[in-house]
């Protein structure tokens, strides 16, 4: 006689995918009803206002229902699918194994107050999923199709046992691995990191994302990743979104376009911004960049971009004028001066405008900033930026010169306090050393929050940036 089953149905809800995101659109289901899924296996691909994200399921078992069709928008906390998990009843009678540190950490995380809809690695701690008893045998009837969140369950499907463990337990092949985050395990798996060989720095030896990233950094060599020419899976062209209504064309403000609309509107409502600008002779900067790149041997690294040089100049300027690396807390009526400099840069992609963030730019070398800019740009084009790579900026660099324009008065990326704009670099007549000459000239603009500083500070910042562009040796004083 087959052993009895202890089967539960666990409901997996759409987690909190990042700061400020309240909904996501299902672009592609990766599993079908009846499929057996493993712990941390991606089950659905969703498009948020910031990125395409593959959502891993924290449970292992049999998919018994899916909620929502491809193309449907789901709010955070809405059910995505249900998974039948279970184990032979005889196993339940055996004495429980000693609780490991990672298991205790998981219990503690589940006990804390939280939203209950969090993708581990972003947001608050995750709450335990709601459990419902289901029968171990017998057909699951086909429900009458209903709009919105009615699950689709095939007729005659029975919830069976899963080869994986119930949620809250860790693998026990050679003892549990002290890691509870699906994203940490996914990051390790994608980069070939053996978690059993790592020593965790988290509470009671818990392996954290930082531990895995450190292991990757030790072994990884910088390699240029080819950018695919095809658009991201699930991307919908602007033309496909447009719906004709009489003589008008209307399209919804959703996805990235909706996020940009909300954020720009909020910035204009709350920030009293002002802009100053100056022309600068960039001839010497171009010569310095050419000398840097000429010294790079094949295989030694990547050539330095102008964007990396402007980012490095901006960091040096912020060290002199730190008030521009601030944010305003109007509830407390305080200006918060930030210690770390996280430089965002505007990147135009097929999905719209995104602002990836180079973290801790103030501690990086020019080469390190350049490498990170290349990595983030490729990820943006592929639609693979994570919410963590799109949030947390303290200062933004906007190179609108790539569009062939000289100047702009951009809107500040809320809640930051300033944005440096860089126009195109073009040959122009210029008085150089008392004589008229053709020089490469760039227009620089600084848009700043007038609450954090006055024009003198903004003007001093922009003048220092222009001096560094005209005489790159000025930067040597800060090295």
N, C-alpha and C positions, 0 to 999 in steps of 0.2 A: 504493500500500500504506500502510495506517495505520502511524504510528510506533509503535515498541515502548513498553512501559510499565515503569516502575520502581515497583512497588506494594508498600507495606508495610501491615500491619495493626497499629494501635496500640490498646492496651488502656487505657481511661480508668477509673481507680479512684475510689471515693468518697473525696473529700479530707477532710482535717481541717477541720471547719467552725467550730471555735472551742474555747475553753478548757474542758477537762473533758468534751467530748462524744466518745463512743466509738461511737455508732450513730445511724442516722437511718431514718425510715420513708418509703418511696416513696409519695407521695400522687398524683402525676400524671406520666405520661410526656409530654413535649412533642414527641418525634420518634418515627417508626416505622422499622422495619428497611427499608432501601432509600432512606431520605431522604438528601438531600445537606445537610450542615451546614457552616456557616462557622465560622471561628475565633472563639471566645468566645460562640457562640450558646448560649443556655440549652437544655438537653436534657432535664432532669428537675427536677421540683419535689419537694423532700423536707421532711419535718417533723422537726426536731430537738426536743430537750427545751426549747429556748429560742425558736425562731422557725421560720416557713416560709421556705425558701430556694430560689431558683432556681439550679441549679448549671450554670455555663457550661462547655462543653467546650473545652479548649485546642487541639484539632486540627480541621482542616477536611478534609472528605472524605465518603465514603459510609458510613452506618451499616450494619454487617454483622451485628451481633448486639446484643441487649439482655439484661441479667441482672436477674432479679427482677421480680415482678409488682407492680402497684399494691397497697399495703397491706402489703407485705413489709418487714420490718426488716432493714437492711443494716449490718454493722459497717464502721467506717472502714478503708479499704484493700481492701474487696471490689470486684471488677470491676463497673462500671455498664454499659459498652457497649464495643464495638470499632468502630474507624473505619478504613476502607481509604483510605489517602492515597497519592498518587503523582504523577509527572510524566512527560512523554514522555522516552524514553531519550536522544533527541538533545540535550535540554537538559542532561542530566547531563554530556555531553562538553564543554560549553562551559566556559571558564575561570570560576572562582568570582569573584563580586563581592567587592570589598574589605570586610572585616569592619567593621561599624559599632560604635560604643561600646555601644549597647543589646544587640547580639548578643554582645559580649564579656561583658557583665554577665549575660546569660542562661546562657552557658557556665559562668561562675564559679558561678552559683547552682546549676546542675545538678551541679557537681563537689563542692559542699560536702556534708558529712554531714547527712542529714535523714531524716525519717520516710518521705518518698516519697509521702505521701498528703495533700497540703496544698492547700487552696484559696488561691491567691495573694492576699495581703492579710491573712491570719491564720496564725499558727503559724510554722513554720520554712520554710526554702527548699524548693522542689519538686525532686524527683529526676526524671531522665528516665524516660519510660514504657518498658515492655518492648516490644521490636519482635519481630514474627514475620513471616517471609516468607509471602506468599500468592500464588497464581497470578493472573496478570493476566486470564485468561479461563477459562471453564469454570464449570459450576454449582457452587454451594455446597450440599451435601446437607442435607436436613432432619434434624437430630439427633433421637434418641429423647427425648421429654420426660422430664426427671428433676427431682426436687425441688431446691430451693435455687437454686444459681447456674448452671444449665445455660442457655446462650443459646438464643433462638428465632430461627432463620434460615429465611426462606422458600425453598421449593424453586425451583431454577432461577435464583437470584439470583447475579449475577457481580459481583465486586469491580471497579469501574471506576475510571478516573482521577478525580481531584478538581481543581476549578478553583482551589482554594486551595493554598497552599504547605505543605510538610511542617513538622512542629513544629520549633521552634527557629529558624525563619526569620521575618523581619518583612516587612510589606508594602513593596513597592518601586515604587509607582506614581510617586511623585516622590521616591524615596529613603525609607528606612525611618523610621518614627516611633519615637523613642527611648523606648518604653514596653514593659514585658514583662508587666505585671499585667493579667489579664482584667478584674478588678474596677475597675481604674483606667479602662480603656477603656469599660467599661459605664457607670461613673459619668459620664464625659465625654459619652458618647452620649446618656444619658437627660436630661442638663442642657444639651445643645446647645453643648458646649465643643469647639472645634476644636483638636485636640491639636497640629497642625502649627504653630499660632500660639504655643504655650507654650514657655518656656525651662525645661528641667528643672533641679532643684536637687540631684538624686541623683548618684551616682557617674558621672562622665564624661557629664554632661548627661541622665541618665535622668529621665524624668518620673515623679513619685511621686504618690500619692493626695493628699498635702498640696498639691501644685502645682495639681491640679484643683479641690480644695475652695477654695483661695484664689481661683481664677478665677471659681468659681461665686459666692462671697461678694461679689466686686466688682460683679457684674452683677445678682445676684438681689435682688429686693425681697420683703419678707415678705408672703406671701399666705396667707389662711386656707383650708385644704384641707377640703372637705366630707368627712365621715366616712360611708362607705357603710353602709347598714343591714344588708346581707347578711353572713353569717359568712365567714371566710377560706376560699378554695378548699381542699378537702381536710380541713377541720375535721370532726371526728366528735363528735357530741353524746355526753354522758355516758351517756344512756339506751341509745344504740346500742352502747356498749362493755360494758354490763352483761350478763353471762351467768348465767342462773339455774342453780343447782346444788341440786336438791332444795328444801329450805326456805330455803336461803341465797342471797344474791346476792353474786357475786364479780366483781371487775373488776381488770385488771392495773394495776400501778403503772408505767406507761410515760409517755413524753412529759414534759410539764411536771410532772404529778403525781408521777412517779417521781423527777425531779430535785429537786423540793421535799422529798420524803421523805428522799432521801439527804443533802441539804444540811442540813436541820433536825436530822436524827439526828446528823450529824457535829458540828454546833454544840453540841448538848446534851452530847455525849460529851466534847468537848475544852474548852469554854469555861465557866469558873465564873462565871456571870452573876448580876447583882443588879439590882434595879429600885428607883428612887425616883420619887416623883411629887409634884406640887403643883398646886393650883388657882390660876388667874390671871384677873384681870379684863381681858377682851379688848375692852372697849368702845372704848377709845381707838385700838386697832389697827384696828378696823372703821371708825372715823371717818377715820383716816389713809388707809386704802385707798379709801374713798369719795371723799376729796378728790383722791387721785391719779387715779382713773378719771374724775372730773368734769373734770379738766384735759386729758384726752386728747381731741383733736379727731378727727372721723371721718376715717379714712385715715391718721392719724399713727402708729397702732400698735394694740396689743391691750390690753385691760384687764388690770390686775394681779390675779392670783389670790391667795387666802390662802396656798396652798401655796408660791408664789414668795416671799411675805413670810417664811414660816417657814423656807424654805431660806436666805434672806439672813440671818435672825437666827442660824440654826445656824452659818453660815460665820463670823459675827462672834464667836460663842461659842467656836468651835474655835480661833480666833486667840488667845483668852485662855487656853484650856485645850487645848493641842495634843496632850497625851497621849491624848486620846480620838480623835484622827485617827491611829491606830496599828494595827499588827498584831503578832502574837506569833510569833516563830520559836523553837519549842521545841527543835529540833535544835541550834541555836546557843545556846539559852537567852538570847535577846535580845528586847527590845521594839524594834520598828522604827518610829520616828516618821516619818510621811510628810510630805513638803513640800507636795505638791499636795492639794487637797480635791476629790474627785470624789463628788458627792452622788447617791446612789441614792434612788429613791422607789417605794414599793409601788404597783402598778397592777393592779387586778383586771380581767381580760378574759374573753371567752368561752372562751379556751383555758386559763385558769387564772391564777394569780398570777405576775406578772413584775416585775422590778425594773430599769427603765431607768436609765441613769446620765447625769447632767449633768456633763460633764467640766470641770475647771478652774473650778469654781464660785467659788473664791476670787479669781479675776481678772475675774469678770463683774459687770456692774451688775444691779440688780434687774430692769430691763426685759429684759436679755439672758437672765437665768435664766428669766424668765417665758416668753419666746419659745421657748426650748429645751424647757421643760416641756410646752408646747402641742404642739410638733413631735413629741416622743417619745411623748406620750400618744396622739396620732392614729396614729402608726406602730404602737404597741402594740395599739390596737383593730383595726387593719387586718391585724395579724399580719405586719408588714413590718420589724420591728426586726432589725438585724443582730447577730451574736454580739458584735461590738465595742461595740455600744450597750447590751449586757446584762451586761458584765463590767467589772472594774476599779474598782468603787466602793470608797470609803474610809470612808463614813459614810452611814447610811440614815435617811430621813424616812418615817414611817408615819402617814398621815392616816386612821386608822380611824374618825374621827368621821363620815365619809361613810356609814358603816353604821348611824348612829344610836346609837352606844355612847359612854360617857364615858371608860372606861379600859381598859387592857390591859397585860399583861406579855409582850411579843413575844419571840420567839427571835432572837438576833443573827444577822445575815446573815454567816456565816463567809466569809472570815477577818477581818472588820472587828472593831472594838472597842466600838462603841456604836450605839444606835438611839434616835432621838427619836420618841415617839409623841404624836399630837395627837388629843384626843377631840372630841366635838361641842361647838359653842358654843351655849349655851342661856341664856335669861333666868333669873336667880336672885336671891333676896334677898342683898344684899351691903352691908357697911358701907363707905360711900364718904364721905370727908371728915367723919367723925364721925357720919354719919347713915345710917339704913337706906334703901337704894334698890334698885331693880331694875336689875341690870347684866348684861351678857353675859359669862358665865363659861366658861372652858375648862379641862379637866384635861390637864396635860402629864405625860408619864412619860419617864424615861431608863433604858434597860436598857444596862448596861455590863459589860465584861470586867474582873473584879476583879483580874486579873493585871497590867493596865496601870496601874491607879490605885486609890486608896482612896476611901471615901465622901466625904471632904472635897472632892476634885476633882470627883466626879460631882455632889455637891450644889451646888458653886459654879457649875458649868456650867448646871445646871437653873435655879438662881436667877437667873443672868444672862439666860437665855432668858425667864423669867417677867417680869423687869423690863422687857425690851424689848417684850414683849407689852402690859404695862400702861402703859408710857411709851415709845412708839416714838421719841421724841426722843433716847433713850439711844443709839440707833444712829448719830446724827449725830457722836458722838465718834469713831467708827471710819471716817467718810467722809473 
